[in-house]
Amino acid sequence: MALQHLTDDQIATMTRAQKDEWWFKNVFRGDMAQLTLRSGLTGFLLGGVLSSTGLYIGAKTGISLGVGLTSVILAFALFRALHAAGMAKDYTILENNCTQSIATASGYVTTALISSLPAYMLVTGHVPPGWQIAVWMFLISLVGVLLAFPLKRRFINEDQAPFPEGRACGVVLDSLYHGEGSEGMFKAKLLAWVAGGAALLQGICGEGWMKLIQFKLLAMDKWAGMTEPWHLHDRIDDYYYAWAVKAHGFIPSILGTDFRTLGLRLVVDAALIGTGGLMGIAIAASCFLGAFINFVFLAPLMIQVGDIVPRLGANGVPIPLNRVEIVNQWSLWWGVTMMVVGALVSLLAKPEIFTSAFKRKDAKAKADEPKSDLLKDIEVPLWISWIGVPVVSLLGCLATHYFFGVPLWLTIVSLPLIFVLTVICTNSMALTSWTPTGSLSKITQFTMGALDRANPGSNLLPAGMTAEISSNAANLLSDIKPGYMLGGKPRHQAIGHVIGNIAGVLVCVPLFFLLFIKTDANGAINVAGMVSDQFGFPAALQWKGVADIIAKGLKSLPTSALISMGVAAVAAVIIEVARIVTKGKSGLSAVAIGLGVTLPPQATFMMFVGALMFWYMARKHKKAPGSKGHRIWVEGMEPICAGLISGAALMGIGDAIIGVLI
């Protein structure tokens, strides 16, 4: 059935009481199952699995990918199949919506594990216990949930704000349940087949999986005399270099620096291809351009002039140059400048995000507030937020102080700024589906850094609080939008969001320690190998770079790095102004160019290949609706990308775990 909604004229003239009454009578489905045991459990399990893929992709690319549509399609297919087999009742549309809310909340809560927290560990060398990280993450995310519901009544009930991403999810849900029944199953099968192929490829490339199969299951080390398991190298240029060493063949270099030192490798990675497809051609091409400028031109030149040199290790032996050293010593500075300046220019170019967040749309709205709340039994009571926000915020401040050594007064001082920036971020999500958490968190980072330059945690952790609180509040409202469109109970989605936060924390904190935190020969925990060619942690490097600038100032940097920062700042302004003037038609993104500097070049190349492939196929088939090509490459683009990411990521995580256990 067609989704009902108010007209622009009704939105402008009706009071909130009238809008609530219209919604209650025309949209609300009070008798339909929503937060049930099976929807909660399904969301919890899907959220745990999908959040782990988000952690994996985030550590590789620095990008947080939403899992809402993936969870919608998977839950739809699962219960449609169980219903067909007579094993369960069919899933209601509101149960599915609740499941996606839980699953997406699981993904949101893990962003700190790819940004502020690893940056804190890299800067200080201190790795807090996992339980402390889990408690901190949950408390901060809970503040975001509690802040969201007073804002929900304003942005969704009264202003009827668009929330484009949330609305798109509502439209997809409606089409699955009220459109052609075969369409939802087709997308689910497409996702499953692609995920299976990506998993197979990742398994063949995984040394852990091959060791498990060849040595533990087939015992080939005993009867075949194998000493090392065979696996397909994901760096496929390894085969060329092995031949070149034996045959004294050509080893490619730039200004005398080996391609491998610069990180210019050729890899096969299905997850990165899917990520590129979701990024789009403009962003992926901008990332590739940043990597190309840095690693093909600037880095070899800086190595030649001596501004990037091998450092001495703890034993006095020089550490060979590699991509991570190149980024940390020199490239990080101009890359971070591009990202920060570009994000701020883009944010400041949208003054309505600031102005409309703090003004009432209707001057008489206050006088027309409902005397009795028609929705009091289905909305989250406001007293929970009025009491919960200060209490949980104080607990979050205490946790930040005791777990990370941030002065208590500084955490409390940061709260008003964090709350104001959260309102701005929520308003941005309402208008554009864009959450400027990166740029807003930098405001907190620089402000707190000005108050306390001695302790890196004093700027990193309050900024991390900004990112987590604002992200959870804004994304929860985006999740509530489809529930509002479909007639669901907001109270159920709030509970679901908390369930999702718990699932994400329980799965991803242990996984973070298993994948990225190593112990040395003496059993001491260290973060020396956290950043690698496989996991570049570009978001964490950006946060670390800003913290280093705050702590050390610019005088410690080479002159060439300072010049590059100045040029990058000017270029970022020009690029973003061009995007604004041309309404996005200029294509380039300063933030994405800077991101390309911190990513491994092999990753940017594969994301560009993925984006180019999907762009070409969509362009080829978009003018033929109804055709098989249109159904697969246009309508099925997101399921294909989700399949590539989830299949490869889950097998990659499994390979890493097997490598630790065997």
C-alpha positions as CSV (number, residue, x, y, z in Angstrom):
1,M,0.0,0.0,0.0
2,A,1.1,3.6,-0.5
3,L,2.8,5.2,2.4
4,Q,0.7,8.1,3.8
5,H,2.3,11.4,4.7
6,L,1.4,15.0,5.3
7,T,1.6,17.6,2.5
8,D,4.0,20.5,2.7
9,D,1.0,22.8,3.4
10,Q,-0.2,20.6,6.2
11,I,3.2,20.5,7.7
12,A,3.4,24.3,7.7
13,T,0.0,25.0,9.1
14,M,-0.9,22.1,11.4
15,T,0.1,22.2,15.1
16,R,2.1,19.3,16.6
17,A,-1.1,18.1,18.4
18,Q,-2.9,18.0,15.1
19,K,0.0,16.2,13.4
20,D,0.1,13.6,16.3
21,E,-3.6,13.1,16.0
22,W,-3.4,12.6,12.2
23,W,-0.5,10.1,12.6
24,F,-2.3,8.2,15.4
25,K,-5.5,7.8,13.3
26,N,-4.0,7.2,9.9
27,V,-0.6,5.6,10.3
28,F,-0.1,4.0,13.7
29,R,-0.4,0.2,13.7
30,G,-0.9,-0.5,17.4
31,D,-2.0,-4.1,17.0
32,M,1.0,-5.2,14.9
33,A,3.9,-7.1,16.5
34,Q,7.1,-5.0,16.6
35,L,9.6,-5.6,19.4
36,T,9.1,-9.3,20.0
37,L,11.4,-11.9,21.4
38,R,12.3,-13.1,17.8
39,S,12.8,-9.6,16.4
40,G,15.0,-8.7,19.4
41,L,17.0,-11.9,19.1
42,T,17.3,-11.7,15.3
43,G,18.4,-8.0,15.6
44,F,20.9,-8.9,18.3
45,L,22.5,-11.7,16.3
46,L,22.5,-9.9,13.0
47,G,23.8,-6.8,14.7
48,G,26.7,-8.6,16.3
49,V,27.7,-10.2,13.0
50,L,27.3,-7.1,10.9
51,S,29.0,-4.8,13.4
52,S,32.0,-7.1,13.2
53,T,32.1,-6.6,9.5
54,G,31.9,-2.8,10.1
55,L,34.9,-3.0,12.4
56,Y,36.8,-5.0,9.8
57,I,36.0,-2.5,7.0
58,G,36.5,0.5,9.2
59,A,40.0,-0.6,10.2
60,K,40.8,-1.1,6.6
61,T,39.3,2.1,5.1
62,G,38.3,4.4,8.0
63,I,34.7,4.4,6.6
64,S,31.7,3.5,8.7
65,L,29.1,1.7,6.5
66,G,25.5,1.4,7.5
67,V,24.1,-2.1,7.8
68,G,20.4,-1.3,7.9
69,L,19.4,-2.4,4.4
70,T,21.5,-5.5,4.7
71,S,19.7,-6.5,7.9
72,V,16.3,-5.7,6.4
73,I,16.9,-8.0,3.4
74,L,18.5,-10.8,5.5
75,A,15.7,-10.8,8.1
76,F,13.0,-10.7,5.3
77,A,14.6,-13.7,3.5
78,L,15.1,-15.7,6.7
79,F,11.6,-15.5,7.9
80,R,10.0,-15.7,4.5
81,A,11.9,-19.0,4.1
82,L,10.9,-20.3,7.6
83,H,7.3,-19.3,6.9
84,A,7.3,-21.2,3.6
85,A,8.7,-24.2,5.4
86,G,5.9,-24.0,8.0
87,M,8.5,-23.4,10.8
88,A,7.5,-19.9,11.8
89,K,4.9,-17.1,11.2
90,D,5.9,-14.6,8.6
91,Y,7.8,-11.6,9.9
92,T,5.8,-8.4,10.2
93,I,7.0,-5.2,8.6
94,L,7.4,-3.6,12.0
95,E,9.3,-6.6,13.4
96,N,11.7,-6.2,10.5
97,N,12.0,-2.5,11.1
98,C,12.8,-3.1,14.8
99,T,15.4,-5.7,13.7
100,Q,17.2,-3.2,11.4
101,S,17.1,-0.6,14.2
102,I,18.9,-3.0,16.6
103,A,21.4,-4.1,13.9
104,T,22.2,-0.5,12.8
105,A,22.7,0.5,16.5
106,S,25.2,-2.3,16.8
107,G,27.2,-0.8,13.9
108,Y,27.1,2.8,15.2
109,V,28.5,2.0,18.6
110,T,31.7,0.5,17.2
111,T,32.9,3.7,15.5
112,A,35.1,4.6,18.5
113,L,37.1,1.4,17.9
114,I,38.3,2.7,14.5
115,S,38.9,6.3,15.4
116,S,39.3,8.0,18.8
117,L,40.2,4.9,21.0
118,P,43.0,3.4,18.7
119,A,44.3,7.0,18.3
120,Y,44.5,7.3,22.1
121,M,46.4,4.0,22.3
122,L,48.8,5.0,19.5
123,V,49.5,8.4,21.1
124,T,49.9,7.2,24.7
125,G,51.0,3.6,24.2
126,H,48.4,2.7,26.9
127,V,45.8,-0.1,26.2
128,P,43.0,0.1,28.7
129,P,41.4,-3.2,29.7
130,G,38.6,-4.4,27.4
131,W,35.9,-4.1,30.1
132,Q,36.8,-0.4,30.6
133,I,36.5,0.3,26.9
134,A,33.2,-1.6,26.7
135,V,31.7,0.3,29.7
136,W,32.8,3.6,28.3
137,M,31.4,2.9,24.9
138,F,28.1,1.8,26.2
139,L,27.7,4.8,28.6
140,I,28.5,7.3,25.9
141,S,26.2,5.7,23.3
142,L,23.4,5.6,25.9
143,V,23.7,9.4,26.4
144,G,23.1,9.7,22.6
145,V,19.9,7.5,22.9
146,L,18.6,9.6,25.8
147,L,19.3,12.8,24.0
148,A,17.5,11.6,20.9
149,F,13.9,11.4,22.2
150,P,13.3,15.0,23.1
151,L,14.8,15.8,19.7
152,K,12.5,13.2,18.1
153,R,9.4,15.1,19.0
154,R,10.8,18.2,17.4
155,F,12.4,16.9,14.2
156,I,10.0,14.0,13.4
157,N,6.7,14.8,15.0
158,E,6.6,18.5,14.5
159,D,8.9,19.4,11.7
160,Q,8.3,16.2,9.7
161,A,12.0,16.5,8.7
162,P,12.9,14.3,5.7
163,F,15.8,12.1,7.1
164,P,16.5,10.9,3.5
165,E,18.4,7.8,4.5
166,G,15.7,6.7,7.0
167,R,12.9,7.4,4.5
168,A,14.7,5.3,1.9
169,C,14.8,2.4,4.4
170,G,11.1,2.8,5.0
171,V,10.3,2.8,1.3
172,V,12.4,-0.4,0.9
173,L,10.6,-2.1,3.7
174,D,7.2,-1.1,2.3
175,S,8.2,-2.4,-1.2
176,L,9.4,-5.7,0.2
177,Y,6.2,-6.4,2.1
178,H,3.6,-4.7,-0.1
179,G,5.3,-4.8,-3.6
180,E,5.9,-7.9,-5.7
181,G,6.8,-10.7,-3.3
182,S,9.5,-12.1,-5.6
183,E,11.5,-8.9,-5.6
184,G,12.6,-9.1,-1.9
185,M,13.7,-12.8,-2.4
186,F,15.6,-11.9,-5.5
187,K,17.6,-9.3,-3.7
188,A,18.2,-11.7,-0.8
189,K,19.4,-14.5,-3.2
190,L,21.6,-12.0,-5.0
191,L,23.2,-11.0,-1.7
192,A,23.6,-14.6,-0.7
193,W,25.2,-15.8,-3.9
194,V,27.6,-12.8,-4.0
195,A,28.5,-13.3,-0.3
196,G,29.2,-16.9,-0.9
197,G,31.6,-16.2,-3.8
198,A,33.4,-13.4,-1.9
199,A,33.7,-15.8,1.1
200,L,35.1,-18.5,-1.1
201,L,37.7,-16.2,-2.6
202,Q,38.7,-14.8,0.8
203,G,38.9,-18.3,2.2
204,I,41.3,-19.4,-0.6
205,C,43.4,-16.3,0.2
206,G,43.4,-16.9,3.9
207,E,46.5,-18.7,5.3
208,G,44.6,-19.6,8.5
209,W,41.7,-21.3,6.6
210,M,44.1,-23.2,4.3
211,K,46.2,-24.3,7.3
212,L,43.0,-25.5,9.0
213,I,41.8,-27.4,6.0
214,Q,45.2,-28.8,4.7
215,F,46.9,-29.5,8.0
216,K,44.2,-30.0,10.6
217,L,41.5,-31.7,8.5
218,L,43.3,-33.3,5.7
219,A,46.7,-33.9,7.5
220,M,48.6,-33.0,4.3
221,D,51.7,-32.2,6.4
222,K,51.9,-35.8,7.4
223,W,51.1,-37.8,4.2
224,A,52.1,-35.2,1.6
225,G,55.1,-33.7,3.4
226,M,53.9,-30.1,3.2
227,T,55.6,-27.7,5.6
228,E,53.5,-24.6,4.6
229,P,49.9,-24.5,3.5
230,W,49.1,-23.4,0.0
231,H,47.0,-20.3,-0.4
232,L,46.3,-17.8,-3.0
233,H,48.3,-14.6,-2.2
234,D,45.9,-11.7,-1.9
235,R,48.8,-9.5,-3.0
236,I,49.0,-11.0,-6.4
237,D,52.1,-9.1,-7.3
238,D,53.9,-11.4,-4.9
239,Y,54.2,-13.9,-7.7
240,Y,55.9,-11.4,-9.9
241,Y,58.4,-10.3,-7.3
242,A,59.2,-13.9,-6.5
243,W,60.0,-14.5,-10.1
244,A,61.9,-11.2,-10.4
245,V,64.2,-12.1,-7.5
246,K,65.1,-15.5,-9.0
247,A,65.5,-14.3,-12.6
248,H,67.1,-10.9,-11.6
249,G,64.1,-9.2,-13.3
250,F,63.0,-5.6,-13.2
251,I,61.9,-4.3,-9.8
252,P,59.8,-1.2,-10.3
253,S,60.7,2.0,-8.3
254,I,60.2,5.7,-8.3
255,L,63.2,8.0,-7.8
256,G,65.0,4.9,-6.4
257,T,62.3,3.9,-3.9
258,D,60.8,0.4,-4.4
259,F,57.1,0.2,-5.2
260,R,56.7,-2.1,-2.2
261,T,58.2,0.4,0.2
262,L,55.7,3.0,-1.1
263,G,52.8,0.5,-0.6
264,L,52.1,0.4,-4.3
265,R,50.9,-3.2,-4.4
266,L,48.3,-5.0,-6.4
267,V,45.7,-7.0,-4.3
268,V,42.5,-8.9,-4.7
269,D,40.0,-7.8,-2.1
270,A,36.2,-8.3,-2.6
271,A,35.3,-6.3,0.4
272,L,37.1,-3.2,-0.9
273,I,35.3,-3.6,-4.3
274,G,32.0,-3.6,-2.5
275,T,33.0,-0.6,-0.4
276,G,33.9,1.3,-3.6
277,G,30.5,0.5,-5.1
278,L,28.8,2.0,-2.0
279,M,31.1,5.0,-2.0
280,G,30.3,6.0,-5.5
281,I,32.6,7.0,-8.3
282,A,33.3,10.6,-7.2
283,I,34.4,9.8,-3.7
284,A,36.4,6.7,-4.7
285,A,38.1,8.6,-7.5
286,S,39.0,11.4,-5.0
287,C,40.5,8.8,-2.6
288,F,42.5,7.3,-5.5
289,L,43.7,10.8,-6.6
290,G,45.0,11.5,-3.0
291,A,46.9,8.2,-2.9
292,F,48.3,8.8,-6.4
293,I,49.6,12.3,-5.6
294,N,51.1,11.2,-2.3
295,F,52.7,7.9,-3.0
296,V,53.7,8.3,-6.7
297,F,54.9,11.9,-6.5
298,L,55.4,13.5,-3.1
299,A,56.6,10.5,-0.9
300,P,59.4,9.5,-3.3
301,L,60.5,13.1,-3.6
302,M,60.6,13.6,0.2
303,I,62.6,10.4,0.6
304,Q,65.0,11.6,-2.0
305,V,65.5,15.0,-0.3
306,G,65.8,13.4,3.1
307,D,62.6,14.6,4.9
308,I,61.5,11.0,5.2
309,V,64.2,8.8,6.6
310,P,64.5,5.4,8.3
311,R,64.2,5.7,12.1
312,L,66.4,3.9,14.6
313,G,64.7,1.2,16.6
314,A,65.0,0.4,20.3
315,N,68.1,-1.7,19.6
316,G,69.8,1.0,17.5
317,V,69.1,-0.7,14.2
318,P,67.4,1.4,11.5
319,I,63.8,0.5,10.8
320,P,63.3,0.0,7.1
321,L,61.0,2.5,5.5
322,N,57.4,1.4,4.7
323,R,54.1,2.9,4.0
324,V,53.2,3.4,7.6
325,E,56.5,5.2,8.3
326,I,56.0,7.4,5.3
327,V,52.5,8.4,6.4
328,N,53.4,9.0,10.1
329,Q,56.6,11.0,9.3
330,W,55.3,13.3,6.6
331,S,52.2,12.5,4.5
332,L,49.8,12.5,7.4
333,W,50.0,16.2,7.9
334,W,48.8,17.4,4.5
335,G,46.2,14.6,4.4
336,V,44.7,15.5,7.8
337,T,44.7,19.2,6.7
338,M,42.7,18.3,3.6
339,M,40.2,16.3,5.6
340,V,39.7,18.8,8.5
341,V,39.6,22.0,6.3
342,G,37.4,20.3,3.7
343,A,35.0,19.1,6.3
344,L,34.8,22.5,8.0
345,V,34.2,24.3,4.8
346,S,31.5,21.9,3.8
347,L,29.9,22.3,7.2
348,L,30.0,26.1,7.2
349,A,28.6,26.2,3.7
350,K,25.3,24.9,5.2
351,P,24.3,27.6,7.7
352,E,20.7,26.2,7.9
353,I,22.2,23.2,9.8
354,F,23.1,25.7,12.6
355,T,20.3,28.2,12.4
356,S,17.3,25.8,11.9
357,A,18.5,23.6,14.8
358,F,17.8,26.3,17.4
359,K,14.7,28.0,16.1
360,R,11.1,27.0,16.1
361,K,9.5,26.5,12.8
362,D,6.1,27.8,13.9
363,A,6.0,30.9,16.1
364,K,2.7,29.9,17.7
365,A,3.8,26.3,18.3
366,K,4.4,26.8,22.0
367,A,0.8,28.1,22.5
368,D,-0.5,25.1,20.6
369,E,1.3,22.4,22.5
370,P,-1.1,19.6,23.3
371,K,-2.7,19.8,26.7
372,S,-2.9,16.0,26.9
373,D,-0.4,13.9,25.1
374,L,-2.1,11.5,22.7
375,L,1.1,9.5,22.2
376,K,2.1,9.3,25.9
377,D,1.8,5.5,26.0
378,I,3.9,4.8,22.9
379,E,6.5,7.6,23.1
380,V,9.5,7.5,25.4
381,P,8.5,9.6,28.5
382,L,10.5,12.8,28.5
383,W,11.3,12.4,32.2
384,I,13.6,9.5,31.4
385,S,15.7,11.9,29.3
386,W,15.6,14.7,31.8
387,I,16.9,12.4,34.5
388,G,18.9,10.0,32.4
389,V,21.0,12.5,30.4
390,P,22.7,14.2,33.4
391,V,23.0,11.0,35.4
392,V,24.5,8.9,32.5
393,S,26.6,11.9,31.3
394,L,28.2,12.2,34.7
395,L,28.9,8.4,34.8
396,G,30.5,8.8,31.3
397,C,32.6,11.7,32.6
398,L,33.7,9.6,35.6
399,A,34.6,6.6,33.3
400,T,36.6,8.9,31.0
401,H,38.5,10.2,34.1
402,Y,39.2,7.0,35.8
403,F,39.8,4.8,32.7
404,F,41.7,7.3,30.5
405,G,43.2,9.8,32.9
406,V,41.3,12.8,31.6
407,P,40.8,15.5,34.3
408,L,37.3,15.2,35.6
409,W,36.6,19.0,35.4
410,L,37.6,18.9,31.7
411,T,35.1,16.1,30.9
412,I,32.3,18.0,32.6
413,V,33.3,21.3,30.9
414,S,33.1,19.6,27.5
415,L,29.5,18.4,28.0
416,P,27.7,21.7,27.0
417,L,29.7,21.9,23.8
418,I,29.1,18.2,23.1
419,F,25.3,18.6,23.5
420,V,25.2,21.7,21.3
421,L,27.2,19.9,18.6
422,T,24.9,16.9,18.9
423,V,21.8,19.1,18.1
424,I,23.7,20.4,15.0
425,C,24.7,16.9,13.9
426,T,21.1,15.7,14.3
427,N,19.8,18.6,12.3
428,S,22.3,17.8,9.6
429,M,21.1,14.2,9.5
430,A,17.5,15.4,9.3
431,L,18.2,17.5,6.3
432,T,20.8,15.6,4.3
433,S,21.5,12.2,5.9
434,W,25.0,13.4,6.5
435,T,26.4,13.4,10.0
436,P,29.4,15.7,10.2
437,T,30.8,13.9,13.3
438,G,34.4,14.2,12.0
439,S,34.4,17.9,11.7
440,L,32.3,18.6,14.8
441,S,34.5,16.3,16.9
442,K,37.6,18.3,15.8
443,I,35.9,21.4,17.3
444,T,35.8,19.6,20.7
445,Q,39.4,18.2,20.1
446,F,40.9,21.7,19.5
447,T,38.9,23.3,22.3
448,M,39.8,20.8,24.9
449,G,43.4,20.7,23.6
450,A,43.6,24.5,24.2
451,L,42.7,23.9,27.8
452,D,45.0,21.0,28.4
453,R,47.9,20.4,26.0
454,A,49.9,18.1,28.2
455,N,47.6,15.1,28.1
456,P,46.5,13.7,24.7
457,G,43.6,12.0,26.2
458,S,42.2,15.4,27.3
459,N,41.4,16.2,23.7
460,L,41.0,12.7,22.2
461,L,38.4,11.3,24.6
462,P,36.1,14.4,24.9
463,A,36.2,14.5,21.1
464,G,35.4,10.8,21.0
465,M,32.4,11.5,23.3
466,T,31.2,14.1,20.8
467,A,31.5,11.7,17.9
468,E,29.7,8.9,19.7
469,I,26.9,10.9,21.4
470,S,26.1,12.9,18.2
471,S,26.3,9.8,16.0
472,N,24.0,7.7,18.2
473,A,21.5,10.5,18.6
474,A,21.4,11.4,14.9
475,N,21.4,7.8,13.6
476,L,18.7,6.7,16.1
477,L,16.4,9.4,14.7
478,S,17.2,8.3,11.2
479,D,16.2,4.8,12.3
480,I,13.0,6.1,13.9
481,K,11.9,7.8,10.7
482,P,10.9,4.6,8.9
483,G,9.2,3.4,12.1
484,Y,7.2,6.6,12.1
485,M,6.4,6.2,8.4
486,L,5.2,2.6,9.0
487,G,3.3,3.2,12.2
488,G,5.6,1.7,14.8
489,K,6.0,2.4,18.5
490,P,9.0,4.8,19.2
491,R,9.4,3.3,22.6
492,H,10.1,-0.1,21.1
493,Q,12.8,1.3,18.8
494,A,14.5,3.1,21.7
495,I,14.7,-0.2,23.6
496,G,15.9,-1.9,20.4
497,H,18.6,0.7,20.0
498,V,20.0,0.0,23.5
499,I,19.9,-3.8,22.7
500,G,21.9,-3.0,19.6
501,N,24.4,-1.0,21.5
502,I,24.9,-3.9,23.9
503,A,25.3,-6.4,21.0
504,G,27.9,-4.2,19.2
505,V,30.0,-3.7,22.4
506,L,29.9,-7.4,23.4
507,V,31.0,-8.6,19.9
508,C,33.4,-5.9,18.8
509,V,35.5,-5.1,21.9
510,P,36.8,-8.7,22.2
511,L,37.2,-8.9,18.4
512,F,39.2,-5.6,18.5
513,F,41.6,-7.1,21.0
514,L,41.8,-10.4,19.2
515,L,42.6,-8.8,15.8
516,F,44.7,-5.7,16.6
517,I,46.2,-5.9,20.1
518,K,49.4,-8.0,20.2
519,T,51.6,-9.2,23.1
520,D,55.4,-9.2,22.9
521,A,57.8,-11.9,23.9
522,N,57.5,-10.8,27.6
523,G,53.7,-10.9,27.5
524,A,53.3,-7.2,27.5
525,I,50.5,-5.6,25.5
526,N,51.5,-3.2,22.8
527,V,50.0,-1.4,19.7
528,A,53.2,-1.5,17.6
529,G,51.6,-3.7,14.9
530,M,48.1,-2.2,15.0
531,V,48.5,-0.1,11.9
532,S,49.6,-2.2,9.0
533,D,49.2,-2.6,5.2
534,Q,46.2,-4.9,5.9
535,F,44.6,-2.6,8.5
536,G,45.6,1.1,7.8
537,F,43.3,2.6,10.5
538,P,43.1,5.9,8.5
539,A,40.5,7.4,10.8
540,A,42.6,6.8,13.9
541,L,45.7,8.3,12.2
542,Q,43.7,11.5,11.5
543,W,42.7,11.8,15.1
544,K,46.3,11.0,16.2
545,G,47.6,13.7,13.8
546,V,45.4,16.4,15.3
547,A,46.4,15.3,18.8
548,D,50.1,15.5,17.8
549,I,49.7,19.0,16.4
550,I,48.0,20.1,19.6
551,A,50.6,18.5,21.8
552,K,53.8,19.3,19.9
553,G,52.8,22.3,17.8
554,L,53.9,22.8,14.2
555,K,57.5,23.7,14.9
556,S,58.5,20.0,15.2
557,L,57.5,19.3,11.6
558,P,59.9,19.6,8.5
559,T,59.5,22.8,6.5
560,S,58.3,20.8,3.5
561,A,55.5,19.3,5.7
562,L,54.4,22.8,6.7
563,I,54.4,24.0,3.1
564,S,52.3,20.9,2.1
565,M,49.8,21.7,4.9
566,G,49.4,25.3,3.6
567,V,48.9,24.2,0.0
568,A,46.5,21.5,1.2
569,A,44.4,23.9,3.1
570,V,44.1,26.3,0.2
571,A,43.3,23.4,-2.2
572,A,40.7,22.0,0.2
573,V,38.9,25.4,0.3
574,I,39.0,25.7,-3.6
575,I,37.8,22.1,-4.0
576,E,34.9,22.4,-1.6
577,V,33.8,25.8,-2.8
578,A,33.8,24.3,-6.4
579,R,31.6,21.5,-5.1
580,I,29.2,24.0,-3.5
581,V,29.0,26.3,-6.5
582,T,28.5,23.5,-9.0
583,K,26.1,21.7,-6.6
584,G,28.3,18.6,-6.5
585,K,29.0,18.4,-10.2
586,S,32.7,19.2,-9.8
587,G,33.1,15.6,-8.4
588,L,36.2,16.0,-6.3
589,S,36.0,15.8,-2.5
590,A,38.8,17.3,-0.3
591,V,37.9,15.0,2.6
592,A,38.1,12.0,0.3
593,I,41.5,13.1,-1.1
594,G,42.9,13.4,2.4
595,L,41.5,10.0,3.3
596,G,43.3,8.6,0.3
597,V,46.6,9.8,1.7
598,T,46.1,7.8,5.0
599,L,44.7,4.6,3.3
600,P,47.0,2.0,1.8
601,P,47.3,2.7,-1.9
602,Q,46.3,-0.9,-2.7
603,A,43.0,-0.2,-0.9
604,T,42.2,3.0,-2.7
605,F,42.9,1.3,-6.0
606,M,40.6,-1.6,-5.4
607,M,37.8,0.8,-4.1
608,F,38.2,2.8,-7.3
609,V,38.0,-0.3,-9.4
610,G,34.8,-1.3,-7.6
611,A,33.3,2.1,-7.9
612,L,34.2,2.3,-11.6
613,M,32.7,-1.2,-12.3
614,F,29.4,-0.4,-10.6
615,W,29.3,3.1,-12.2
616,Y,29.8,1.6,-15.7
617,M,27.3,-1.2,-15.3
618,A,24.7,1.2,-13.8
619,R,25.2,3.6,-16.7
620,K,24.9,0.8,-19.2
621,H,21.6,-0.6,-17.8
622,K,19.8,2.3,-16.2
623,K,17.9,3.2,-19.4
624,A,16.4,-0.3,-19.6
625,P,14.1,-0.7,-16.6
626,G,12.7,-4.2,-16.3
627,S,15.7,-5.8,-18.0
628,K,17.8,-8.4,-16.2
629,G,20.8,-6.1,-16.3
630,H,18.8,-3.2,-14.7
631,R,17.5,-5.6,-12.0
632,I,21.0,-6.8,-11.1
633,W,23.2,-3.7,-11.5
634,V,20.8,-0.9,-10.7
635,E,18.2,-2.3,-8.4
636,G,20.5,-4.9,-6.9
637,M,23.6,-2.7,-6.5
638,E,23.3,-2.4,-2.7
639,P,22.7,-6.2,-2.1
640,I,25.7,-7.0,-4.3
641,C,28.0,-4.6,-2.4
642,A,26.6,-5.8,0.9
643,G,27.3,-9.4,-0.2
644,L,30.9,-8.6,-1.2
645,I,31.6,-6.8,2.0
646,S,29.9,-9.3,4.4
647,G,31.2,-12.4,2.7
648,A,34.8,-11.3,2.5
649,A,34.8,-9.6,5.9
650,L,33.4,-12.5,7.8
651,M,35.9,-14.9,6.2
652,G,38.7,-12.4,6.9
653,I,37.7,-12.2,10.5
654,G,37.6,-16.0,10.7
655,D,41.0,-16.3,9.1
656,A,42.5,-13.9,11.6
657,I,40.9,-15.8,14.6
658,I,42.2,-19.1,13.2
659,G,45.6,-17.6,12.8
660,V,45.6,-16.7,16.5
661,L,44.3,-20.0,17.7
662,I,46.4,-22.4,15.5
